[in-house]
Amino acid sequence: MAKGGYNVRVVAEACAGRMVVEGIGRRGIPVRFTVKRENLAPLQPGLFD
């Protein structure tokens, strides 16, 4: 995960290797945006343990 990365949930697959993801915005409201597939990384093991 890049510096300043966010935990997001993948909602759908978009075109051109992009994914629609949902995250928590600055005001605490869920927002949806697209990111390139190669910029997504799996969660670290034990994140919620």
CHARMM internal coordinates of N, CA and C (Angstrom, degrees):
IC EDIT
DIST 1 N 1 CA 1.4502
DIST 1 CA 1 C 1.5227
ANGL 1 N 1 CA 1 C 108.07
DIST 1 C 2 N 1.2795
ANGL 1 CA 1 C 2 N 116.78
DIHE 1 N 1 CA 1 C 2 N 135.66
DIST 2 N 2 CA 1.4560
ANGL 1 C 2 N 2 CA 121.99
DIHE 1 CA 1 C 2 N 2 CA -178.88
DIST 2 CA 2 C 1.5238
ANGL 2 N 2 CA 2 C 110.96
DIHE 1 C 2 N 2 CA 2 C -71.95
DIST 2 C 3 N 1.3235
ANGL 2 CA 2 C 3 N 115.85
DIHE 2 N 2 CA 2 C 3 N 161.21
DIST 3 N 3 CA 1.4594
ANGL 2 C 3 N 3 CA 120.59
DIHE 2 CA 2 C 3 N 3 CA 176.62
DIST 3 CA 3 C 1.5192
ANGL 3 N 3 CA 3 C 109.28
DIHE 2 C 3 N 3 CA 3 C -57.27
DIST 3 C 4 N 1.3126
ANGL 3 CA 3 C 4 N 116.16
DIHE 3 N 3 CA 3 C 4 N 130.58
DIST 4 N 4 CA 1.4562
ANGL 3 C 4 N 4 CA 119.97
DIHE 3 CA 3 C 4 N 4 CA -178.51
DIST 4 CA 4 C 1.5175
ANGL 4 N 4 CA 4 C 112.81
DIHE 3 C 4 N 4 CA 4 C 78.70
DIST 4 C 5 N 1.3404
ANGL 4 CA 4 C 5 N 117.36
DIHE 4 N 4 CA 4 C 5 N 15.99
DIST 5 N 5 CA 1.4602
ANGL 4 C 5 N 5 CA 121.25
DIHE 4 CA 4 C 5 N 5 CA -179.14
DIST 5 CA 5 C 1.5179
ANGL 5 N 5 CA 5 C 111.90
DIHE 4 C 5 N 5 CA 5 C -68.65
DIST 5 C 6 N 1.2988
ANGL 5 CA 5 C 6 N 116.25
DIHE 5 N 5 CA 5 C 6 N 163.62
DIST 6 N 6 CA 1.4560
ANGL 5 C 6 N 6 CA 122.59
DIHE 5 CA 5 C 6 N 6 CA -178.49
DIST 6 CA 6 C 1.5237
ANGL 6 N 6 CA 6 C 109.61
DIHE 5 C 6 N 6 CA 6 C -123.66
DIST 6 C 7 N 1.3148
ANGL 6 CA 6 C 7 N 116.05
DIHE 6 N 6 CA 6 C 7 N 152.22
DIST 7 N 7 CA 1.4541
ANGL 6 C 7 N 7 CA 120.57
DIHE 6 CA 6 C 7 N 7 CA 168.06
DIST 7 CA 7 C 1.5186
ANGL 7 N 7 CA 7 C 106.93
DIHE 6 C 7 N 7 CA 7 C -83.69
DIST 7 C 8 N 1.3284
ANGL 7 CA 7 C 8 N 116.31
DIHE 7 N 7 CA 7 C 8 N 126.00
DIST 8 N 8 CA 1.4563
ANGL 7 C 8 N 8 CA 121.54
DIHE 7 CA 7 C 8 N 8 CA -178.20
DIST 8 CA 8 C 1.5198
ANGL 8 N 8 CA 8 C 109.79
DIHE 7 C 8 N 8 CA 8 C -131.69
DIST 8 C 9 N 1.3070
ANGL 8 CA 8 C 9 N 115.19
DIHE 8 N 8 CA 8 C 9 N 165.12
DIST 9 N 9 CA 1.4607
ANGL 8 C 9 N 9 CA 122.04
DIHE 8 CA 8 C 9 N 9 CA 176.02
DIST 9 CA 9 C 1.5143
ANGL 9 N 9 CA 9 C 107.57
DIHE 8 C 9 N 9 CA 9 C -114.49
DIST 9 C 10 N 1.3329
ANGL 9 CA 9 C 10 N 116.25
DIHE 9 N 9 CA 9 C 10 N 129.72
DIST 10 N 10 CA 1.4625
ANGL 9 C 10 N 10 CA 120.55
DIHE 9 CA 9 C 10 N 10 CA 177.74
DIST 10 CA 10 C 1.5183
ANGL 10 N 10 CA 10 C 108.16
DIHE 9 C 10 N 10 CA 10 C -75.55
DIST 10 C 11 N 1.3295
ANGL 10 CA 10 C 11 N 116.01
DIHE 10 N 10 CA 10 C 11 N 126.69
DIST 11 N 11 CA 1.4559
ANGL 10 C 11 N 11 CA 122.06
DIHE 10 CA 10 C 11 N 11 CA -177.25
DIST 11 CA 11 C 1.5279
ANGL 11 N 11 CA 11 C 110.82
DIHE 10 C 11 N 11 CA 11 C -100.29
DIST 11 C 12 N 1.3418
ANGL 11 CA 11 C 12 N 116.56
DIHE 11 N 11 CA 11 C 12 N -44.29
DIST 12 N 12 CA 1.4574
ANGL 11 C 12 N 12 CA 120.36
DIHE 11 CA 11 C 12 N 12 CA -176.71
DIST 12 CA 12 C 1.5232
ANGL 12 N 12 CA 12 C 109.75
DIHE 11 C 12 N 12 CA 12 C -159.85
DIST 12 C 13 N 1.3200
ANGL 12 CA 12 C 13 N 114.30
DIHE 12 N 12 CA 12 C 13 N 165.26
DIST 13 N 13 CA 1.4510
ANGL 12 C 13 N 13 CA 120.24
DIHE 12 CA 12 C 13 N 13 CA 174.87
DIST 13 CA 13 C 1.5188
ANGL 13 N 13 CA 13 C 108.36
DIHE 12 C 13 N 13 CA 13 C -94.94
DIST 13 C 14 N 1.3227
ANGL 13 CA 13 C 14 N 115.75
DIHE 13 N 13 CA 13 C 14 N 130.97
DIST 14 N 14 CA 1.4617
ANGL 13 C 14 N 14 CA 120.90
DIHE 13 CA 13 C 14 N 14 CA 177.32
DIST 14 CA 14 C 1.5300
ANGL 14 N 14 CA 14 C 108.21
DIHE 13 C 14 N 14 CA 14 C -100.81
DIST 14 C 15 N 1.3011
ANGL 14 CA 14 C 15 N 117.82
DIHE 14 N 14 CA 14 C 15 N -164.94
DIST 15 N 15 CA 1.4626
ANGL 14 C 15 N 15 CA 120.87
DIHE 14 CA 14 C 15 N 15 CA -179.46
DIST 15 CA 15 C 1.5278
ANGL 15 N 15 CA 15 C 111.53
DIHE 14 C 15 N 15 CA 15 C -92.46
DIST 15 C 16 N 1.3159
ANGL 15 CA 15 C 16 N 115.93
DIHE 15 N 15 CA 15 C 16 N 165.26
DIST 16 N 16 CA 1.4723
ANGL 15 C 16 N 16 CA 124.28
DIHE 15 CA 15 C 16 N 16 CA 174.96
DIST 16 CA 16 C 1.5284
ANGL 16 N 16 CA 16 C 112.86
DIHE 15 C 16 N 16 CA 16 C 58.98
DIST 16 C 17 N 1.3413
ANGL 16 CA 16 C 17 N 117.21
DIHE 16 N 16 CA 16 C 17 N 39.79
DIST 17 N 17 CA 1.4563
ANGL 16 C 17 N 17 CA 120.33
DIHE 16 CA 16 C 17 N 17 CA 176.69
DIST 17 CA 17 C 1.5160
ANGL 17 N 17 CA 17 C 115.14
DIHE 16 C 17 N 17 CA 17 C 71.57
DIST 17 C 18 N 1.2982
ANGL 17 CA 17 C 18 N 117.09
DIHE 17 N 17 CA 17 C 18 N 24.39
DIST 18 N 18 CA 1.4625
ANGL 17 C 18 N 18 CA 121.35
DIHE 17 CA 17 C 18 N 18 CA 179.17
DIST 18 CA 18 C 1.5221
ANGL 18 N 18 CA 18 C 110.15
DIHE 17 C 18 N 18 CA 18 C -110.55
DIST 18 C 19 N 1.3224
ANGL 18 CA 18 C 19 N 114.68
DIHE 18 N 18 CA 18 C 19 N 155.40
DIST 19 N 19 CA 1.4588
ANGL 18 C 19 N 19 CA 121.52
DIHE 18 CA 18 C 19 N 19 CA 179.48
DIST 19 CA 19 C 1.5248
ANGL 19 N 19 CA 19 C 109.02
DIHE 18 C 19 N 19 CA 19 C -123.92
DIST 19 C 20 N 1.3260
ANGL 19 CA 19 C 20 N 116.59
DIHE 19 N 19 CA 19 C 20 N 143.76
DIST 20 N 20 CA 1.4590
ANGL 19 C 20 N 20 CA 121.69
DIHE 19 CA 19 C 20 N 20 CA 172.90
DIST 20 CA 20 C 1.5232
ANGL 20 N 20 CA 20 C 106.04
DIHE 19 C 20 N 20 CA 20 C -88.51
DIST 20 C 21 N 1.3261
ANGL 20 CA 20 C 21 N 116.77
DIHE 20 N 20 CA 20 C 21 N 123.70
DIST 21 N 21 CA 1.4599
ANGL 20 C 21 N 21 CA 121.35
DIHE 20 CA 20 C 21 N 21 CA -178.99
DIST 21 CA 21 C 1.5208
ANGL 21 N 21 CA 21 C 109.71
DIHE 20 C 21 N 21 CA 21 C -124.41
DIST 21 C 22 N 1.3225
ANGL 21 CA 21 C 22 N 114.80
DIHE 21 N 21 CA 21 C 22 N 159.95
DIST 22 N 22 CA 1.4623
ANGL 21 C 22 N 22 CA 121.03
DIHE 21 CA 21 C 22 N 22 CA 179.09
DIST 22 CA 22 C 1.5238
ANGL 22 N 22 CA 22 C 107.84
DIHE 21 C 22 N 22 CA 22 C -123.04
DIST 22 C 23 N 1.3060
ANGL 22 CA 22 C 23 N 115.96
DIHE 22 N 22 CA 22 C 23 N 132.77
DIST 23 N 23 CA 1.4554
ANGL 22 C 23 N 23 CA 122.32
DIHE 22 CA 22 C 23 N 23 CA 178.19
DIST 23 CA 23 C 1.5113
ANGL 23 N 23 CA 23 C 109.96
DIHE 22 C 23 N 23 CA 23 C -139.52
DIST 23 C 24 N 1.3240
ANGL 23 CA 23 C 24 N 116.24
DIHE 23 N 23 CA 23 C 24 N 177.91
DIST 24 N 24 CA 1.4543
ANGL 23 C 24 N 24 CA 121.33
DIHE 23 CA 23 C 24 N 24 CA 178.99
DIST 24 CA 24 C 1.5265
ANGL 24 N 24 CA 24 C 108.45
DIHE 23 C 24 N 24 CA 24 C -94.97
DIST 24 C 25 N 1.3182
ANGL 24 CA 24 C 25 N 116.19
DIHE 24 N 24 CA 24 C 25 N 123.22
DIST 25 N 25 CA 1.4546
ANGL 24 C 25 N 25 CA 121.79
DIHE 24 CA 24 C 25 N 25 CA -178.85
DIST 25 CA 25 C 1.5211
ANGL 25 N 25 CA 25 C 112.65
DIHE 24 C 25 N 25 CA 25 C -77.78
DIST 25 C 26 N 1.3153
ANGL 25 CA 25 C 26 N 115.91
DIHE 25 N 25 CA 25 C 26 N -178.78
DIST 26 N 26 CA 1.4665
ANGL 25 C 26 N 26 CA 122.32
DIHE 25 CA 25 C 26 N 26 CA -177.04
DIST 26 CA 26 C 1.5162
ANGL 26 N 26 CA 26 C 113.11
DIHE 25 C 26 N 26 CA 26 C -61.43
DIST 26 C 27 N 1.3078
ANGL 26 CA 26 C 27 N 117.16
DIHE 26 N 26 CA 26 C 27 N -31.46
DIST 27 N 27 CA 1.4713
ANGL 26 C 27 N 27 CA 120.85
DIHE 26 CA 26 C 27 N 27 CA -179.09
DIST 27 CA 27 C 1.5218
ANGL 27 N 27 CA 27 C 112.28
DIHE 26 C 27 N 27 CA 27 C -93.41
DIST 27 C 28 N 1.3257
ANGL 27 CA 27 C 28 N 117.58
DIHE 27 N 27 CA 27 C 28 N 8.56
DIST 28 N 28 CA 1.4555
ANGL 27 C 28 N 28 CA 121.62
DIHE 27 CA 27 C 28 N 28 CA 178.65
DIST 28 CA 28 C 1.5051
ANGL 28 N 28 CA 28 C 113.85
DIHE 27 C 28 N 28 CA 28 C 83.53
DIST 28 C 29 N 1.3225
ANGL 28 CA 28 C 29 N 117.22
DIHE 28 N 28 CA 28 C 29 N 9.17
DIST 29 N 29 CA 1.4560
ANGL 28 C 29 N 29 CA 122.37
DIHE 28 CA 28 C 29 N 29 CA -179.24
DIST 29 CA 29 C 1.5312
ANGL 29 N 29 CA 29 C 108.55
DIHE 28 C 29 N 29 CA 29 C -99.12
DIST 29 C 30 N 1.3411
ANGL 29 CA 29 C 30 N 118.26
DIHE 29 N 29 CA 29 C 30 N 135.47
DIST 30 N 30 CA 1.4719
ANGL 29 C 30 N 30 CA 119.86
DIHE 29 CA 29 C 30 N 30 CA 177.63
DIST 30 CA 30 C 1.5289
ANGL 30 N 30 CA 30 C 111.30
DIHE 29 C 30 N 30 CA 30 C -60.94
DIST 30 C 31 N 1.3287
ANGL 30 CA 30 C 31 N 116.25
DIHE 30 N 30 CA 30 C 31 N 134.84
DIST 31 N 31 CA 1.4586
ANGL 30 C 31 N 31 CA 122.46
DIHE 30 CA 30 C 31 N 31 CA 177.84
DIST 31 CA 31 C 1.5210
ANGL 31 N 31 CA 31 C 108.73
DIHE 30 C 31 N 31 CA 31 C -127.49
DIST 31 C 32 N 1.3194
ANGL 31 CA 31 C 32 N 116.73
DIHE 31 N 31 CA 31 C 32 N 151.27
DIST 32 N 32 CA 1.4595
ANGL 31 C 32 N 32 CA 122.54
DIHE 31 CA 31 C 32 N 32 CA 177.09
DIST 32 CA 32 C 1.5137
ANGL 32 N 32 CA 32 C 109.35
DIHE 31 C 32 N 32 CA 32 C -115.45
DIST 32 C 33 N 1.3286
ANGL 32 CA 32 C 33 N 115.89
DIHE 32 N 32 CA 32 C 33 N 139.62
DIST 33 N 33 CA 1.4528
ANGL 32 C 33 N 33 CA 121.21
DIHE 32 CA 32 C 33 N 33 CA 178.13
DIST 33 CA 33 C 1.5171
ANGL 33 N 33 CA 33 C 108.48
DIHE 32 C 33 N 33 CA 33 C -153.79
DIST 33 C 34 N 1.3198
ANGL 33 CA 33 C 34 N 117.18
DIHE 33 N 33 CA 33 C 34 N 169.14
DIST 34 N 34 CA 1.4612
ANGL 33 C 34 N 34 CA 121.14
DIHE 33 CA 33 C 34 N 34 CA -179.44
DIST 34 CA 34 C 1.5207
ANGL 34 N 34 CA 34 C 109.79
DIHE 33 C 34 N 34 CA 34 C -106.95
DIST 34 C 35 N 1.3239
ANGL 34 CA 34 C 35 N 114.85
DIHE 34 N 34 CA 34 C 35 N 144.63
DIST 35 N 35 CA 1.4674
ANGL 34 C 35 N 35 CA 121.69
DIHE 34 CA 34 C 35 N 35 CA 176.44
DIST 35 CA 35 C 1.5166
ANGL 35 N 35 CA 35 C 108.18
DIHE 34 C 35 N 35 CA 35 C -138.25
DIST 35 C 36 N 1.3158
ANGL 35 CA 35 C 36 N 115.98
DIHE 35 N 35 CA 35 C 36 N 155.87
DIST 36 N 36 CA 1.4582
ANGL 35 C 36 N 36 CA 120.22
DIHE 35 CA 35 C 36 N 36 CA 175.97
DIST 36 CA 36 C 1.5221
ANGL 36 N 36 CA 36 C 109.35
DIHE 35 C 36 N 36 CA 36 C -70.86
DIST 36 C 37 N 1.3093
ANGL 36 CA 36 C 37 N 115.54
DIHE 36 N 36 CA 36 C 37 N 142.78
DIST 37 N 37 CA 1.4582
ANGL 36 C 37 N 37 CA 121.30
DIHE 36 CA 36 C 37 N 37 CA -177.73
DIST 37 CA 37 C 1.5265
ANGL 37 N 37 CA 37 C 111.90
DIHE 36 C 37 N 37 CA 37 C -56.53
DIST 37 C 38 N 1.3489
ANGL 37 CA 37 C 38 N 117.79
DIHE 37 N 37 CA 37 C 38 N -39.03
DIST 38 N 38 CA 1.4617
ANGL 37 C 38 N 38 CA 120.01
DIHE 37 CA 37 C 38 N 38 CA -177.31
DIST 38 CA 38 C 1.5270
ANGL 38 N 38 CA 38 C 112.74
DIHE 37 C 38 N 38 CA 38 C -69.84
DIST 38 C 39 N 1.3271
ANGL 38 CA 38 C 39 N 118.16
DIHE 38 N 38 CA 38 C 39 N -14.06
DIST 39 N 39 CA 1.4641
ANGL 38 C 39 N 39 CA 120.97
DIHE 38 CA 38 C 39 N 39 CA 177.74
DIST 39 CA 39 C 1.5241
ANGL 39 N 39 CA 39 C 112.90
DIHE 38 C 39 N 39 CA 39 C -89.21
DIST 39 C 40 N 1.3246
ANGL 39 CA 39 C 40 N 117.62
DIHE 39 N 39 CA 39 C 40 N -1.29
DIST 40 N 40 CA 1.4599
ANGL 39 C 40 N 40 CA 121.09
DIHE 39 CA 39 C 40 N 40 CA 176.38
DIST 40 CA 40 C 1.5240
ANGL 40 N 40 CA 40 C 109.07
DIHE 39 C 40 N 40 CA 40 C -93.63
DIST 40 C 41 N 1.3158
ANGL 40 CA 40 C 41 N 116.12
DIHE 40 N 40 CA 40 C 41 N 141.42
DIST 41 N 41 CA 1.4579
ANGL 40 C 41 N 41 CA 121.52
DIHE 40 CA 40 C 41 N 41 CA 177.68
DIST 41 CA 41 C 1.5262
ANGL 41 N 41 CA 41 C 107.99
DIHE 40 C 41 N 41 CA 41 C -131.42
DIST 41 C 42 N 1.3345
ANGL 41 CA 41 C 42 N 118.04
DIHE 41 N 41 CA 41 C 42 N 147.73
DIST 42 N 42 CA 1.4664
ANGL 41 C 42 N 42 CA 119.92
DIHE 41 CA 41 C 42 N 42 CA 178.33
DIST 42 CA 42 C 1.5271
ANGL 42 N 42 CA 42 C 111.21
DIHE 41 C 42 N 42 CA 42 C -67.27
DIST 42 C 43 N 1.3284
ANGL 42 CA 42 C 43 N 116.05
DIHE 42 N 42 CA 42 C 43 N 157.03
DIST 43 N 43 CA 1.4620
ANGL 42 C 43 N 43 CA 120.74
DIHE 42 CA 42 C 43 N 43 CA 177.18
DIST 43 CA 43 C 1.5207
ANGL 43 N 43 CA 43 C 109.98
DIHE 42 C 43 N 43 CA 43 C -63.78
DIST 43 C 44 N 1.3104
ANGL 43 CA 43 C 44 N 115.71
DIHE 43 N 43 CA 43 C 44 N 149.76
DIST 44 N 44 CA 1.4656
ANGL 43 C 44 N 44 CA 121.06
DIHE 43 CA 43 C 44 N 44 CA 177.35
DIST 44 CA 44 C 1.5153
ANGL 44 N 44 CA 44 C 109.91
DIHE 43 C 44 N 44 CA 44 C -70.06
DIST 44 C 45 N 1.3432
ANGL 44 CA 44 C 45 N 118.32
DIHE 44 N 44 CA 44 C 45 N 142.08
DIST 45 N 45 CA 1.4592
ANGL 44 C 45 N 45 CA 120.15
DIHE 44 CA 44 C 45 N 45 CA 177.44
DIST 45 CA 45 C 1.5383
ANGL 45 N 45 CA 45 C 110.32
DIHE 44 C 45 N 45 CA 45 C -61.18
DIST 45 C 46 N 1.3007
ANGL 45 CA 45 C 46 N 115.41
DIHE 45 N 45 CA 45 C 46 N 141.01
DIST 46 N 46 CA 1.4632
ANGL 45 C 46 N 46 CA 120.25
DIHE 45 CA 45 C 46 N 46 CA 177.58
DIST 46 CA 46 C 1.5170
ANGL 46 N 46 CA 46 C 114.12
DIHE 45 C 46 N 46 CA 46 C 75.90
DIST 46 C 47 N 1.3377
ANGL 46 CA 46 C 47 N 118.39
DIHE 46 N 46 CA 46 C 47 N 14.73
DIST 47 N 47 CA 1.4601
ANGL 46 C 47 N 47 CA 120.41
DIHE 46 CA 46 C 47 N 47 CA -178.07
DIST 47 CA 47 C 1.5227
ANGL 47 N 47 CA 47 C 111.53
DIHE 46 C 47 N 47 CA 47 C -61.04
DIST 47 C 48 N 1.3329
ANGL 47 CA 47 C 48 N 117.36
DIHE 47 N 47 CA 47 C 48 N -37.41
DIST 48 N 48 CA 1.4666
ANGL 47 C 48 N 48 CA 120.67
DIHE 47 CA 47 C 48 N 48 CA -177.07
DIST 48 CA 48 C 1.5212
ANGL 48 N 48 CA 48 C 112.82
DIHE 47 C 48 N 48 CA 48 C -108.27
DIST 48 C 49 N 1.3039
ANGL 48 CA 48 C 49 N 118.41
DIHE 48 N 48 CA 48 C 49 N 17.17
DIST 49 N 49 CA 1.4776
ANGL 48 C 49 N 49 CA 121.14
DIHE 48 CA 48 C 49 N 49 CA 178.00
DIST 49 CA 49 C 1.5051
ANGL 49 N 49 CA 49 C 111.36
DIHE 48 C 49 N 49 CA 49 C -82.09
END
COOR INIT
IC SEED 1 N 1 CA 1 C
IC BUILD
